[in-house]
Amino acid sequence: MYFFLNQDSTWQTRTNANITGSGTFQFILNDGGPNNPLPMLVFTPPHLYYQYTISNDTLVMHDPCCDLYVRTYVRTTAK
């Protein structure tokens, strides 16, 4: 599966040549307390929030609440 964040604030997931999901996203700062704003990615649909970090070519998204799972994506050159 491939995950795309596009410059026009749209996202897509693809498996082989098939688009399996799409929508829009935005970067926000969620209030994590007066001295601790949390960088968040918001995906619509399905209206999901993730805390995130970016380091070099790696995006790590954390579920901020219930399941606490982590998704890691590494940028590759498109073929």
Steps between C-alpha positions, in 0.01 A plus 500: 500500500617853423394814688517841328484848654471744209594869488134595441406358846348180360593148605472161330570139582575261216546128473672416174327735249170521691404801712372356828434827689513875448405832656658816637733573791619794703775568753380655828632571849272337757498645851710259706517747785620859529864416426456186293312540169485166318562489123215304345400374155126490434370276219152544351336264434488316736584794734795342683755687711864389538791649692799499267873548471706543185868413489685511168287282269298329775150592618387338825133533596376411849142428604449765770247311705348155514708236321833689506621336178783649292523526120837563338541610137828554316515719188607319187547612143186445292531259212 
